[in-house]
């Protein structure tokens, strides 16, 4: 009866949030868990993961004596949230909605006193950067990856975090939230080319990268943010596991290394920062950069950057919509190609089935003719054996019986029944193929 009540319990059918919510409020957790052949604690974790409210401890005991507790509603799934409990595969996730252009009305600025001095994304970040190892080119690589998207050298890191803090708070003042990318959204982070003057494409970069994008949300539009220190191509020597500018070496050391070392050109941190904003949407290519021309000239530019990004949000919306239109066209083209391919495949299987069926029928007829000839031979032997002496006749008939066991039946109906028609072959190949 339980299986009839919920046929998905012992199958590979995913369980939706709505179904799970209904079940855990209809019966005790232990009963539901038993039906799914898991522990109640595991099922409780599934509910937490899917953001499905469940009865508190003691709910069913209170209900038994007539005390009814309020049942909270099932919250709407946020973009990126799993929509089902899939025990045997990848669960469906709530899609990221297509953004809409931000309203042009003037929003009220929040008072800076309402905001913390340090943005939540930056709490504790300095410590991880202080403990980070340096690459040979002087950039920091923290061991933690769920951190704000800031790439800098040891000398510039503190200032880069201060710039990030001021930028984030300016966004928050205007009601634009800055946070990490939500889990499950599959957004795209633009790569960073820290070279101030660019150059040839590189196959490898040892720059640190975060596990999730740093995202500012303007209305419903998501914009990725990266703050990094640019590099400049300078003359350097390799010393103590890293490259050091020749200009920074003491005069005494310069002379000392001249005899057995050499200099080369390398991209090393310049001390100047760049703010990179980008579209994290898969089908909307958009990127903007604002660069310091000299160290420390960002503070006066940040308000203008915030305003410009708010204007550019509408551009990103247009690109996303265009990308969705192209995706829909590609989907329709793909479906049309699939229809054509299926038709061609069905025709190919039909032609092959006719060919195979004809060949099989020909072979059956040949085998039948051969068997029929042997049967005629046996009939002639049997006829002639009738005129033999009894003893000799018995020997011949015994050999004849043994010979007959070695050939197939000559019953034409039996042979025809074993033959597969083209339609039967097509049906079999279709079932096995699809």
C-alpha positions in Angstrom: 0.0 0.0 0.0 2.8 2.4 0.8 4.4 1.9 -2.6 1.0 2.6 -4.3 0.8 5.8 -2.2 4.2 7.0 -3.3 5.5 4.9 -6.2 8.8 6.9 -6.4 10.0 5.6 -3.0 11.8 2.5 -4.5 12.4 3.9 -7.9 15.0 6.3 -9.4 12.4 9.0 -9.7 13.6 12.3 -8.2 11.6 13.7 -5.3 10.5 17.3 -5.7 10.6 19.9 -2.9 6.9 20.2 -3.0 6.4 16.4 -2.7 8.9 16.2 0.2 7.3 19.1 2.0 3.9 17.5 1.7 5.1 14.1 3.0 7.1 15.4 6.1 4.0 17.3 7.2 1.7 14.4 6.7 3.6 11.8 8.6 6.5 11.6 11.2 10.0 11.9 9.8 10.9 8.3 10.8 8.0 7.0 8.8 8.9 9.0 5.7 12.6 8.0 6.0 11.7 4.3 6.3 9.7 4.5 3.1 12.8 6.0 1.3 15.1 3.5 3.1 17.3 6.2 4.7 17.7 7.4 8.3 15.5 10.2 9.7 18.7 12.3 10.3 19.7 11.9 6.7 16.3 13.0 5.5 16.4 16.0 7.9 19.6 17.0 6.2 18.0 16.6 2.8 15.1 19.0 3.9 17.7 21.5 5.1 19.6 21.3 1.9 16.4 21.8 -0.2 15.1 24.5 2.2 12.0 22.5 3.0 10.5 23.3 6.4 9.9 20.3 8.6 8.0 19.8 11.9 10.0 20.6 15.1 10.8 18.0 17.7 7.6 17.1 19.6 5.2 18.2 16.9 3.5 14.9 16.4 3.2 14.3 20.2 1.4 17.7 20.6 -0.8 16.9 17.6 -1.8 13.6 19.2 -3.3 15.6 22.2 -5.0 18.2 20.0 -2.3 20.9 20.0 -1.9 22.1 16.4 1.3 24.1 15.6 1.4 26.5 12.7 2.8 25.0 9.5 5.2 27.3 7.8 4.8 27.7 4.0 7.3 26.2 1.5 9.7 29.1 0.5 10.2 29.8 -3.1 13.4 28.3 -4.5 16.2 30.9 -5.1 18.2 30.9 -8.3 20.7 28.1 -8.2 18.8 26.1 -5.5 18.1 22.4 -6.1 14.5 21.7 -6.9 14.5 18.0 -6.1 16.2 15.2 -4.2 17.8 13.1 -6.8 19.4 10.0 -5.3 20.8 8.7 -8.5 21.9 11.7 -10.6 22.1 15.5 -11.0 19.3 17.4 -9.5 17.5 20.1 -11.4 18.2 23.7 -10.2 16.2 26.8 -10.2 17.3 28.9 -13.2 18.7 32.3 -13.0 15.9 34.6 -14.3 16.6 37.0 -17.2 17.5 40.4 -15.6 15.5 43.5 -16.1 16.8 47.0 -16.7 17.2 48.9 -13.3 14.6 51.6 -12.7 15.8 55.1 -13.5 14.2 56.6 -10.5 16.6 58.2 -8.0 17.1 55.9 -5.0 17.6 57.1 -1.4 21.2 56.9 -0.3 21.8 55.0 2.9 23.7 56.8 5.6 27.2 55.6 5.9 26.7 55.3 9.7 24.2 52.5 8.9 26.9 50.4 7.3 29.9 48.7 8.9 33.3 50.2 8.6 34.5 47.0 6.9 32.3 45.2 4.4 31.3 41.7 5.4 33.1 40.2 2.4 36.4 41.6 3.6 36.2 40.5 7.2 39.3 38.5 8.0 40.6 38.7 4.4 43.7 40.6 5.4 44.9 37.8 7.6 44.6 35.2 4.8 46.6 37.5 2.5 49.2 38.0 5.2 49.6 34.3 5.5 49.6 33.7 1.7 52.7 32.5 -0.2 54.1 34.6 -3.0 54.5 33.4 -6.6 57.9 33.9 -8.3 56.5 37.1 -9.9 55.5 38.5 -6.5 51.7 38.0 -6.4 50.0 36.5 -3.4 48.2 33.1 -3.5 46.1 32.6 -0.3 45.3 29.0 0.7 41.6 30.0 1.1 39.6 30.3 -2.1 36.2 31.5 -0.9 37.4 35.1 -0.6 36.9 38.4 -2.2 38.2 38.6 -5.8 41.4 40.7 -5.1 44.7 39.9 -6.7 47.8 41.8 -5.5 51.3 41.7 -4.2 52.3 41.9 -0.5 53.2 45.5 -0.8 49.8 46.6 -2.4 47.4 44.1 -0.9 46.3 46.3 2.1 45.6 49.2 -0.2 43.7 46.9 -2.7 41.5 45.7 0.1 40.8 49.3 1.2 39.8 50.2 -2.3 37.5 47.1 -2.5 36.0 48.1 0.9 35.2 51.7 -0.2 33.8 50.5 -3.6 31.6 47.9 -1.9 30.3 50.4 0.7 29.5 52.9 -2.1 27.4 50.2 -3.8 25.7 49.3 -0.5 24.9 53.0 0.1 22.9 53.0 -3.1 21.1 49.7 -2.3 23.2 47.5 -4.5 24.2 44.3 -2.6 27.8 43.0 -2.9 28.1 39.3 -2.1 29.6 36.0 -3.2 28.0 34.2 -6.1 25.2 32.0 -5.0 26.0 28.3 -5.0 24.7 26.5 -8.1 24.4 29.4 -10.5 27.2 28.4 -12.8 28.2 32.0 -13.5 31.3 32.8 -15.6 34.3 34.7 -14.2 36.3 36.7 -16.7 40.0 35.8 -16.6 42.5 38.4 -15.5 45.4 39.6 -17.6 47.4 41.6 -15.1 49.9 42.9 -17.7 49.4 46.7 -18.0 50.3 46.8 -21.6 48.9 43.4 -22.5 50.8 41.0 -24.8 50.5 37.6 -26.4 48.0 35.1 -25.1 49.4 32.9 -22.4 48.8 29.2 -21.9 49.3 29.4 -18.2 48.9 31.9 -15.4 49.8 31.3 -11.7 47.5 34.1 -10.5 45.2 33.2 -7.6 41.5 33.0 -8.4 38.5 32.6 -6.0 36.1 29.7 -5.9 33.1 32.0 -6.4 32.7 35.3 -8.1 32.3 38.6 -6.2 29.0 39.9 -7.4 27.2 43.3 -7.2 23.5 43.2 -7.8 22.0 46.3 -9.4 18.3 45.8 -9.5 18.1 42.2 -10.9 21.4 42.6 -12.9 24.5 40.7 -11.7 27.9 42.2 -12.3 31.1 40.5 -11.4 34.0 42.5 -9.8 37.7 41.9 -9.7 40.3 44.2 -8.2 43.9 43.4 -9.2 47.3 44.9 -9.3 48.7 45.4 -12.8 52.2 44.3 -13.7 54.8 46.0 -15.8 57.6 44.5 -17.8 60.9 45.3 -16.1 64.5 44.1 -16.0 64.8 41.5 -13.1 67.1 38.9 -11.6 66.1 35.6 -10.0 67.0 35.7 -6.3 65.8 33.5 -3.4 63.0 31.9 -5.3 61.5 35.0 -6.9 62.3 37.7 -9.4 63.6 41.0 -8.1 63.8 44.3 -10.0 67.4 45.2 -10.8 66.6 48.7 -9.8 65.7 47.5 -6.3 68.9 45.5 -5.7 71.6 47.3 -3.6 74.5 48.6 -5.6 76.8 46.1 -3.9 74.6 43.2 -4.8 74.3 44.4 -8.4 78.1 44.2 -8.8 78.3 40.9 -7.0 75.8 39.2 -9.3 77.2 40.6 -12.5 79.9 38.0 -12.7 77.8 34.8 -12.7 74.1 35.9 -13.1 72.1 37.5 -15.8 69.1 39.7 -16.1 65.9 39.2 -18.1 62.6 41.0 -18.6 59.7 39.9 -16.4 56.2 41.0 -15.6 56.3 42.2 -11.9 53.7 44.0 -9.8 53.6 47.7 -10.5 51.7 49.0 -7.4 48.9 50.3 -9.6 45.4 48.8 -9.4 42.7 48.0 -11.9 39.0 47.5 -11.2 37.5 45.0 -13.7 33.7 44.7 -14.0 32.2 42.0 -16.2 29.0 40.2 -17.1 28.9 36.8 -15.3 26.1 35.6 -17.6 27.2 32.8 -20.0 25.9 34.4 -23.2 26.6 38.0 -22.5 30.2 39.1 -23.2 30.8 42.4 -21.5 33.8 43.8 -19.6 35.0 47.2 -18.4 38.2 48.2 -16.7 39.3 51.3 -14.8 43.0 51.7 -14.1 45.1 53.8 -11.8 47.5 56.0 -13.7 49.5 56.5 -10.5 49.4 54.7 -7.2 46.6 55.9 -4.9 44.4 57.8 -7.4 41.3 55.5 -7.1 39.5 56.9 -4.1 38.3 60.0 -6.1 37.1 57.8 -9.0 35.0 55.2 -7.2 31.8 57.2 -7.1 31.9 57.7 -10.8 32.6 54.0 -11.4 29.5 53.1 -9.3 27.4 55.5 -11.4 28.8 54.2 -14.7 28.1 50.6 -13.7 24.5 51.4 -12.9 24.1 52.9 -16.4 25.9 49.9 -18.0 23.5 47.5 -16.3 20.9 48.2 -19.0 23.6 47.2 -21.6 24.1 43.9 -19.9 20.4 43.2 -19.9 20.3 43.8 -23.7 23.2 41.4 -24.2 21.6 38.7 -22.0 18.3 39.1 -23.9 20.2 38.8 -27.2 22.1 35.8 -25.9 18.8 34.1 -24.9 17.3 34.8 -28.4 20.4 33.2 -30.0 20.2 30.3 -27.6 16.5 29.8 -28.5 17.3 29.9 -32.2 20.2 27.4 -31.7 17.8 25.2 -29.7 15.2 25.2 -32.4 17.9 24.5 -35.1 19.2 21.7 -33.0 15.7 20.2 -32.6 15.1 20.6 -36.3 18.4 18.8 -37.0 17.4 16.1 -34.6 14.1 15.5 -36.4 15.9 15.3 -39.7 18.5 13.0 -38.2 15.9 10.7 -36.7 14.1 10.5 -40.0 17.3 9.6 -41.8 18.1 7.1 -39.1 14.7 5.5 -39.4 15.0 5.3 -43.2 18.5 3.8 -42.9 17.2 1.2 -40.4 14.2 0.5 -42.7 16.4 -0.1 -45.7 18.8 -2.3 -43.7 15.9 -4.3 -42.3 14.6 -5.0 -45.8 18.1 -6.0 -47.0 18.7 -8.2 -44.0 15.3 -9.8 -44.2 15.7 -10.6 -47.9 19.1 -12.1 -47.3 17.8 -14.2 -44.4 14.8 -15.4 -46.5 17.2 -16.3 -49.4 19.4 -18.3 -47.0 16.3 -20.0 -45.5 15.2 -21.1 -48.9 18.6 -22.4 -49.8 18.8 -24.3 -46.6 15.3 -25.7 -47.1 16.1 -26.8 -50.7 19.3 -28.5 -49.4 17.3 -30.2 -46.6 14.6 -31.1 -49.0 17.2 -32.8 -51.3 18.5 -34.8 -48.4 15.0 -35.8 -47.4 14.4 -37.1 -51.0 17.6 -39.0 -50.7 16.5 -40.5 -47.4 13.1 -41.4 -48.9 14.8 -43.2 -51.8 17.1 -45.1 -49.3 14.0 -46.1 -47.3 12.2 -47.3 -50.4 15.1 -49.4 -51.6 15.7 -50.8 -48.0 12.2 -52.3 -48.2 13.5 -54.9 -50.7 16.5 -55.9 -48.4 16.8 -58.9 -46.1 15.4 -58.1 -42.6 18.8 -58.1 -40.9 20.4 -55.9 -43.6 17.2 -53.7 -43.7 17.4 -53.1 -39.9 21.0 -51.9 -40.2 20.2 -49.5 -43.1 17.1 -48.1 -41.3 19.1 -47.6 -38.1 21.8 -45.6 -40.0 19.0 -43.7 -41.8 17.4 -42.7 -38.5 20.8 -41.4 -37.2 21.4 -39.5 -40.5 18.0 -37.8 -40.3 18.8 -36.3 -36.9 21.7 -34.4 -38.5 19.5 -32.3 -40.8 17.0 -29.6 -40.2 13.3 -29.9 -40.6 11.9 -29.7 -44.1 8.6 -28.2 -42.8 8.3 -25.0 -44.9 5.9 -23.4 -42.3 8.4 -24.0 -39.5 11.2 -22.3 -41.6 8.9 -19.4 -42.5 7.9 -18.9 -38.8 11.6 -18.4 -37.9 12.0 -15.7 -40.5 11.9 -12.1 -39.4 10.0 -9.6 -41.5 11.4 -6.1 -42.2 8.9 -4.6 -39.9 9.9 -6.9 -37.0 13.6 -6.1 -37.6 12.9 -2.3 -37.7 10.9 -2.5 -34.4 13.7 -4.5 -32.7 16.5 -2.2 -33.9 14.4 0.9 -32.9 13.8 -0.3 -29.4 17.5 -1.3 -28.8 18.7 2.0 -30.4 16.5 4.4 -28.5 
